Amino acid sequence: MRQLFMGFLRWLGVNEEFYAGLAMSGLAGMASIVSLAGKGFARRRSAGFQSTARERRSDSTGTGGSGGSSGGGSSPFGGQEAEAENSALFSLRRSSESTVPPPAEGDVSNTGVYPTSQTTVPQYSSYRKSAPIIRKLAQRDVPGERYQKVLSAAQKTGGVFGGIGYAAGSIVGGAMGLALGGSAVRDFGTIGGGIAGALGRAGGSFLGTVGGLGYQTASYRYATDDPNKLYVDEKGNGLIKGVKLEDGTLKYYMPDDEGYDSIEPVQTFRTEVEAQEHGYTPYRRAGFGDRIKNITGSEHKADAVGKIAGTVVLSPFGAKAAEAGGKAGEVTVKGIRKGYEWIKNVSKNPDEFRWK
């Protein structure tokens, strides 16, 4: 039956063996494309997360005292367990200061409840009065911290887009080499994946940088560029006034807010972070200039604009290039700003400026 059917195809001019071989080559080529695209996507995507994982490993193993770097030891937290210097606190032995003197023969006066009047017991009441415990203020949104978050997010986004681009380029390139055989499929797929992966990584890094800067600017919720700055009087009392409005919302007013002197506060705070920890929100949120100053950690809002511009321009070349571009942009704008201020001071009063 097969011979009859194939003979009929040959009579029609169809080359059975040619098309069968072509179909098998196509199937093998498609399998190579899928394998190449899958491996390329996984490799390119993981590249964007390697630096973050490396930083986490260094933080967990490099800052743990003597046992932190090795990560060994029998302790459940790593490192080597050692006997405490003041081991008397954790043992059944009593020091010479807290040991009851042995009773004389026949004397049972010291067999009562421990401690007795002869036992030396540390007193802490006077210590508390002389050295009060000072609560450490929390540090959040330190200037420049959000900029590092933007770079990290951009690197991860670039890794994801690079993996997607590599997979797509491998499929397109491998399809172009199907007619030339298996080795051509791999070569064309590698070339196409490399080109599309590089373009995807650059585009993803650019989009991640722009999107990260936009998100950090829009989500900023403080009234000044440094929410950890202390606002206290000569006695150390907080100057940030917290009030409760008629609708029940909690707001805090900064010393330079309108109507600050006439406000009777419910509670006062030393920093904005402290006020927001107690559920208060600012009477007015920071403007665009203060927001970008906090994000970049720059001295002036013009310097922050230059840093953001340099970061965005070089972001397609990776996180390190973006950071270098940000520094270059900040330094350039800062130099121009200082030069402008110098010229303005000279032109305003040349004689006074010269003597200064």
HELIX and SHEET records of a PDB file:
HELIX    1   1 ARG A    2  LEU A   12  1                                  11    
HELIX    2   2 GLU A   16  GLY A   62  1                                  47    
HELIX    3   3 SER A   87  PHE A   90  5                                   4    
HELIX    4   4 SER A  125  SER A  130  1                                   6    
HELIX    5   5 GLU A  145  MET A  176  1                                  32    
HELIX    6   6 LEU A  178  LEU A  180  5                                   3    
HELIX    7   7 GLY A  182  ALA A  218  1                                  37    
HELIX    8   8 GLU A  272  GLU A  277  1                                   6    
HELIX    9   9 PHE A  288  THR A  296  1                                   9    
HELIX   10  10 LYS A  301  LEU A  314  1                                  14    
HELIX   11  11 SER A  315  PHE A  317  5                                   3    
HELIX   12  12 ALA A  319  LYS A  348  1                                  30    
HELIX   13  13 PRO A  350  TRP A  355  1                                   6    
SHEET    1   A 4 GLN A 267  PHE A 269  0                                        
SHEET    2   A 4 ILE A 240  LYS A 244 -1                                        
SHEET    3   A 4 LEU A 250  TYR A 253 -1                                        
SHEET    4   A 4 THR A 281  PRO A 282  1                                        
END                                                                             
